[in-house]
Amino acid sequence: MESTEQPRSISGSMQSPRSPSLQPYLSVSVTDPVKLGNGVQAYISYRVITKTNLPEYQGPEKIVIRRYSDFVWLRDRLFEKYKGIFIPPLPEKSAVEKFRFSAEFIEMRRAALDIFVNRIALHPELQHSEDLRTFLQADEETMDRFRFQETGIFKKPADLMQMFRDVQSKVSDAVLGKEKPVEETTAAYEKLKHYIFELENHLAEAQKHAYRLVKRHRELGQSLLDFGKAVKLLGACEGEPTGKAFSDLGTKSELLSIKLQKEAQQVLMNFEEPLKDYVRYVQSIKATIAERGTAFKQHCELAETTKLKEINLDKLMLTRSDKVGEAEIEYREIKAESEEATRRFERIVTRMEEEIVRFQEQKTEEMGVAFHQFAKGQARLACSIADAWKSLLPKLEASSAV
């Protein structure tokens, strides 16, 4: 399947590939999911098509084959390297074997992976990442080598998920008073945490009801299908014009069943999935908040240790101890480490201040589109149902008048 999406500029606006490349752009498409292998070794591969005019890339277009674990590798690398940046979330793995290779699941994952990699490609810092370039350009053998390379630095996906669970546990302990961690108490930080935790609750609640709406549409569609078949069988037992009227009623019911099933799929892809995606996004932000907490703790502990080393050095200098030289070296080393920890923490704070603005703007735009599509779909479905029943009324009235 050929990609028809036009390249996007780094600012996110559409840009024609035939027009002069006045703006730098980097556009990625995740397409053509294909099942490979059998049994427990089976997996889905994707074609990842990159179009760009950035000089650090190998050419204007590159096509590579990637699998889900390659996307996980990219996400983990970025999370470790870009502290303070809200790394876009990945779709979760299906825990149920029978759903792993269903057409619906595969398409939902493909769409979510496309969103994931394009969010990275459009990010002002992440789009310059060396790991992103590797992901978008390396051949499969090289990508496999990178993915399986044990450096001892980067967390495995399972470790990252455990970290998310640990964050949840630590936050709960703090709320219940079981743990008194070293933590920022600034008004801005408290406001950020409150916003993120409240947003997660509201998004999860909205997603739960969107799921129920999809389920209701599907159940109603199935009921109409069953009803249509039953009414047509009933009509076959009747003479004219009653039999014809029943047959028309059954046909309309079956047609409306198809419309409801299609709308259920639209609600799933264009409304429930975006809500679920933002629930995952908030969880990713919470992981960044946890990293900020760790950086703050290191900053405080090293600052305290530096003070103690300084006091110890002053005492040794007063007593003219022969350990002054050694103490001076220790003090300089811990002071340099403390200053680096402070810079690291301040860099995270600055990044997060910029990131929350970007996130809110992006959320407003994307959720606005999702709600607009949902309302349009519901209005279209309601009109279609009303028109279908109205068109049938004259036939039913004529039949009952006989």
HELIX and SHEET records of a PDB file:
HELIX    1   1 GLY A   39  GLN A   41  5                                   3    
HELIX    2   2 TYR A   68  LYS A   81  1                                  14    
HELIX    3   3 GLU A   97  PHE A   99  5                                   3    
HELIX    4   4 ALA A  103  LEU A  122  1                                  20    
HELIX    5   5 LEU A  126  HIS A  128  5                                   3    
HELIX    6   6 GLU A  130  GLN A  137  1                                   8    
HELIX    7   7 GLU A  140  PHE A  148  1                                   9    
HELIX    8   8 PRO A  157  LEU A  176  1                                  20    
HELIX    9   9 ALA A  187  ALA A  236  1                                  50    
HELIX   10  10 THR A  242  VAL A  267  1                                  26    
HELIX   11  11 LEU A  268  GLU A  272  3                                   5    
HELIX   12  12 GLU A  273  LEU A  318  1                                  46    
HELIX   13  13 VAL A  324  ALA A  401  1                                  78    
SHEET    1   A 3 LEU A  26  LEU A  36  0                                        
SHEET    2   A 3 TYR A  43  THR A  52 -1                                        
SHEET    3   A 3 GLU A  61  ARG A  67 -1                                        
END                                                                             
